[in-house]
Amino acid sequence: MFLLLFFVLLIQFFTYWIFEPLASFLEHVLEISFSPIIALLGLILLFSAKTIEKN
């Protein structure tokens, strides 16, 4: 039982260690103040895509 608890805590530690910097970075990038800029870029990319089928 303690071995299982040790492995679970080890997995949680490494998961936090790997994904916490990525989550912190995305939290700062995707702030509310940047959402209009990101939405505008998304719309530009969406509507500037060339059509695949041309007759």
Buried (B, 14 or more C-beta within 10 A) or exposed (E): EEEEEEEEEEEEEEEEEEEEEEEEEEEEEEEEEEEEEEEEEEEEEEEEEEEEEEE
